Amino acid sequence: MAAPGGWRATPFLRQIATLSDSRLPGGARRSMLLQEHANVRVATWNINNIVRRLDLLLDWLARTRPDVVALQELKTPTEAFPTDALRAAGYHAMVVGQKTWNGVALLSRTEPVAVLSKLPGDPADRDARYLEAAIGGVLFGCLYLPNGNPQPGPKFDIKLRWFERMRKRADALWRSGIPVVLLGDWNVVPTDSDIYKPDSWRGDALLQPEPRAAFESILQQGWTDAIKATHPGQVPFTFWDYRRRRWERDAGLRIDHILVSAGINVKRAGVDRDERGREGASDHAPVWAEIAVKRKRAAS
């Protein structure tokens, strides 16, 4: 499989890319079985225009030094992505860009290998909203789920169809038994405890019963919500709208999520909320998790 920008995938990764509900054959599965990893810091950030906010991103990378970062809403075509600047900062980049509202990327300190550059299930889908890569023996899926507003309407219908495709992909990955991290802007507020004042957003697509049920159905496959698992009380918000001084009032929502598969332990997780308060910031803050992957040794 050839991917944008000259990426190439191994036969094993091609097999992952075409996963159905069946498990991987034992030999392929064993090829992912490594010794236990030390803690790895992963993060997701809806950067809301990578070119405009490159300096903020580079500064945050230098201070926090994550190992893997998923970016969404790049708002730039692939060829205009600042690959050189990120390489100078110590990061490889895999990008599926788009000029308007979409675009996703994975940054990593070790070289990634491409698996997918779009979410399976709809050949007509041209939006740059999904990217999968194998990094250090873990499969990472970066996603930017459609917003769905206004609802009801065609955009909300697209959101629900995309969510169903994501559910199927998550289920296939879960059943494969390989270590997986799904992270990005899911554009869903899972429960009323994930928003400052739910009644004021009740008509928004982010709070509707259908996307909430879709997200819950993915969790029910067995995935761990890293932020919720490490914040049993009040969860931190990840997004503050630019309007009505919502940042200043801490009138936030939690819509950026990191889900991890079985065998991955979440040591710590949080939100770098102060990034939202910087001049010219995105309306999202970076969400991070420190994880450790437990794997058995391959049988001889």
Salt bridges, closest charged atoms under 4 A:
ASP59 OD2 - ARG63 NE 2.84
ASP59 OD2 - ARG278 NH1 2.74
GLU73 OE2 - LYS75 NZ 3.36
ASP84 OD1 - ARG87 NH1 2.84
ASP125 OD2 - ARG165 NH1 3.06
ASP127 OD2 - ARG129 NE 3.76
GLU132 OE2 - ARG169 NE 2.80
GLU164 OE2 - ARG167 NH2 2.73
ASP171 OD2 - ARG175 NE 2.90
ASP185 OD2 - HIS284 NE2 3.69
ASP192 OD1 - ARG202 NH1 3.01
ASP192 OD1 - ARG212 NH2 2.95
ASP194 OD1 - ARG254 NE 2.64
ASP199 OD1 - ARG202 NH2 2.93
ASP225 OD2 - ARG254 NH2 3.01
ASP241 OD1 - ARG243 NE 2.87
ASP241 OD1 - ARG246 NH1 3.78
ASP250 OD1 - ARG273 NH2 3.08
ASP256 OD1 - HIS284 ND1 2.96
GLU275 OE2 - ARG63 NH2 3.00
GLU275 OE1 - ARG278 NH1 3.46
ASP283 OD1 - HIS284 NE2 3.93
GLU290 OE2 - ARG41 NH1 3.20
GLU290 OE2 - ARG268 NH2 2.86
